[in-house]
Amino acid sequence: MNHKGAEKILSVYWFAILFIVAAGIVYMVFSFYGKPYDIRELETNALADKAADCLNYGGYMNENWQNLEDENFLSECNLNFNVESDFEWENDQYYVEIKVSDFNSNQELKKIAVGNHNLRLNCAVESDNFPVCLEREMYSFDKANSQYKITILSVVRKTEKNT
């Protein structure tokens, strides 16, 4: 018997299967690498951790926490708000706000706000086109066993890069 016709039909199916597999691989690669990875949430966590470490170590307030002001906070805490110039950004992509209050009376003892203050206004909106905000509360003591409540708000914008 002559099986030449069966071989031609089999090769058409073979090419169809190859095309489907190749299209699936291309789709998976584009879905995985198509959008940039949004790390703004990780940046806000790191920024809040760094600010907390500047005020508090081992559950106790640092000795110089009362000397921290808006002007010297970045240098004293070894923070740098400079960003890359790829998107013609100025240094307006970050914001940190720290409130230190007495634990018992809830009276605000110190407030430090550094960065772009306008970013704070967009914290109520959750969208890819708005900044990512993180607010944390922690409690601490000083050497005289005075109790403090520390509230840290950290905000990262970088919407052009991560959307």
N, C-alpha and C positions, 0 to 999 in steps of 0.2 A: 504494500500500500504506500501511497504518497502522502507524507506528513508535512510537506512544505507549507501549506496554508496554516496549519496549527502553530508552526513556529512563528509566523508573522503575527498572528493574533496574540500569542504569548509575549512577544516583544513590545506590543502596544501597552499591555497591562504592566509590563516591567517598567516602561518609561513613565506611566501614570503613577505608579507607586514611588518611583524616584522623585517625581515632581512634588508629590504630596509630602514626602519626608523632607525635601529641601525647603518647601514653603513653611513647614512646621518649625524647622530650625531657624529660618530667617525671622519668623514671627516671635519666637522665644527670645532671640537675641535683641530685637528691637524693643520688646516689652521690658526686658531687663535693663538694657543700657539706654533706652530712649529718653528718660527723664533724669535730671541730676538728682543725686541723693540729698535729701533735705536734712541737714544736721543742725538746724537752728535750735531744736529742742535740746540736743546735747550741749550746744554752746551756752544756752541759758543755764543749764545745770552746772556746767563748769564755772561760769561766771558767779553764780550764787555760792558755790562751794568756795571759790577763791575769796569772795567777800566775807563769808562766814569765818574762814580761817584767819583772815586779817583781824577780826574782832575777838575771836574765841579760839582757845586751844585747850583740849582736854576737859571741856566743860566749864572752864574758867575764863573770864574776860582777860584779854591781854592788858598789860600795864599801860600801854599808850592809847587805849581806845578813846579816851576823852580828848586827846590831842588831834584826832582825825577830823579834818574839815573837808569841804568840797574841793578846795584848792590842792590839798596835799594827799588826798585819798589814793589817787592812781599811783603816785610815786611811792608812798608808804606801803602800799599793798602789792607792789610789783605788777600792776596791771597796765596794759597798753591797749588803747582803743583805736590805734591806727589800723586801717584796712587797706587791702590791695586797691590799686587804682584802675583796675580793668573796666569798671563800670562808671568811672568818673565820680566815685563816692568821695565825700569829705569824711571827716571823722564824726559822722552822725548815725552810725549803725547800731550803737549800743546805748543802754541806759541802766543804771543801777541806783536803787533807792534803798537806804537802810534807815530804819527807825528803831531806836533803843528806848524802851519804856521801863518804868519801874513795874515790877511784877504785881505788887500788892495794890498800888494806887492807879495803875495804868496811865500814869502821867508820862508824857513824852519827854525824855531827857536829851536826846540828840537825834538829829535828822541829817543825813548825808544824801545828796542827790547829785550824781555825776553822769554826764553824757547828754544825749538829745532828749530833752524833757517832753517833746511832742510825741515821742513813741509811747509814752504812758497812756495817752488818750485812746489808743487803739487796742488796748488790752481786752476790752469787752467783746471784741469781734474775733471769731475763730474762722480763719480762711487762709488759703495759701498765699493770698495777696496782702496779708497783714502781718505785722510783727508777731513773734512768738514770745509770750510772757510766762513767767514763772514766779509765784509768790510762795515764800517759805517762812515759817515761824520756828523759832528755837528758843530755848531758855538757857540761861547761864548764871553763874555766880561770880563774884569778885573775891578777893582775898579776905574781905571783911564779912563774907557770906551774905551780901546784899544780892537780891534776886532780880534778874532782868529778863525781859521779853524782847527778842530781836526779830524784827520783820524785815525780810529782804525781798525786794522786787527786782528781778533781772529781765531785761527785754533785749531781744536781738531782732534786727530788721532784715537785712539782706534778702529782700523779696525778689529782686531782679535776678539773683544768682540761683535761687532755689525754687523757682516756679517754672 
